[in-house]
Amino acid sequence: MRRKRRENDEVEELQITSSAPEAVRSQTVPFVQKLTCTINEACEMTGLGRTKLYELIGDGHLATTTVGRRRLVVVRSLLSLLESNTSV
């Protein structure tokens, strides 16, 4: 992010411009098209609590991956878990 100063009639105005275009930043990927999501996102999308999600992960019902110390839920496994529970 760059900052420019412009002086107009003894009044300083601070304008902030970004290096990325607005159109690129405003695009978001729909949840079902994401490869992975965070535990918090998985809780929000499913309505389940963190404890239950970690139980499902521990039981092998949800696939996860870790990047560094961050645990990410594979969205495809989350969707298949929900689909298998709704078809019963």
C-alpha positions in Angstrom: 0.0 0.0 0.0 1.4 3.4 -0.9 0.4 6.7 0.5 0.4 9.9 -1.4 0.1 13.4 -0.1 -1.5 16.1 -2.0 -1.7 19.7 -0.9 -4.6 21.9 -2.0 -4.9 25.4 -0.8 -3.1 24.8 2.5 -5.2 21.7 3.3 -3.4 18.3 3.3 -5.4 15.4 2.2 -4.1 11.8 2.6 -5.0 9.4 -0.2 -4.4 5.7 0.1 -3.8 3.7 -3.0 -3.2 0.0 -3.2 -1.1 -2.0 -5.6 -3.8 -4.6 -6.3 -6.9 -3.6 -8.3 -10.2 -3.5 -6.5 -11.8 -6.1 -8.8 -9.2 -8.7 -7.8 -9.7 -8.2 -4.0 -13.4 -8.2 -4.2 -13.7 -11.7 -5.7 -14.3 -14.5 -3.3 -14.4 -18.2 -3.9 -17.7 -20.0 -3.1 -17.3 -22.4 -0.2 -18.0 -25.6 -2.2 -15.2 -24.6 -4.6 -12.5 -24.2 -1.9 -10.0 -27.0 -1.5 -9.6 -26.5 2.3 -11.1 -24.4 5.1 -10.2 -23.5 8.6 -11.8 -25.2 11.6 -13.7 -22.0 12.3 -15.1 -21.9 8.8 -16.1 -25.5 9.0 -17.9 -24.8 12.3 -19.7 -21.8 10.7 -20.7 -23.7 7.6 -21.9 -26.9 9.4 -23.3 -25.5 12.6 -21.2 -28.0 14.5 -18.9 -27.0 17.4 -15.1 -27.2 17.5 -15.2 -30.2 19.9 -17.5 -32.2 17.6 -15.3 -31.4 14.5 -12.2 -32.5 16.4 -14.0 -35.7 17.3 -14.9 -36.4 13.7 -11.3 -35.7 12.7 -10.0 -38.0 15.4 -12.4 -40.8 14.3 -11.2 -40.4 10.7 -14.5 -39.1 9.3 -13.0 -35.8 8.2 -9.8 -35.4 6.2 -7.4 -32.6 7.3 -4.0 -31.4 6.4 -1.6 -29.2 8.3 0.5 -26.4 6.9 3.0 -25.4 9.6 0.9 -25.3 12.8 -2.3 -24.6 11.0 -4.9 -27.4 10.5 -7.1 -27.2 7.5 -10.2 -29.3 6.8 -10.5 -30.7 3.3 -13.8 -29.3 2.1 -14.6 -32.3 -0.1 -14.5 -34.6 2.9 -16.7 -32.2 4.9 -19.3 -32.1 2.1 -19.2 -35.9 1.7 -19.7 -36.4 5.4 -22.8 -34.1 5.3 -24.1 -35.8 2.2 -23.8 -39.2 3.7 -25.7 -38.1 6.8 -28.5 -36.5 4.8 -29.2 -39.5 2.6 -30.0 -41.8 5.6 
